[in-house]
């Protein structure tokens, strides 16, 4: 179960980075922005998925 969540969150992170790079040219600031947005989305999904276990 957790493996599939990790794959989905990785895909979302990549999609967020691709979306940012399609709007802005890739440079270190935009790469960090993409990683940050991906991490925020990952955290939100992780909390949502694990809320049932709490």
C-alpha positions, -999 to +999 in steps of 0.1 A: +000+000+000+027+025+010+047+016-021+019+026-044+015+059-025+052+066-029+049+060-067+019+083-070+035+111-050+067+108-071+046+111-102+029+142-088+063+157-079+076+151-115+043+165-129+046+197-108+083+202-119+073+197-156+044+222-152+068+248-137+094+242-164+068+246-191+060+281-177+094+292-165+129+282-178+147+257-156+171+274-133+182+266-097+154+288-082+127+271-102+141+237-095+139+244-058+104+258-063+093+226-080+108+204-053+091+225-026+057+223-043+062+185-048+071+181-012+040+201-001+017+179-023+035+148-010+030+158+026-007+166+021-013+132+004+007+114+031-013+130+059-046+124+041-037+087+035-025+081+071-053+100+089-073+068+089-046+051+109-045+077+136 
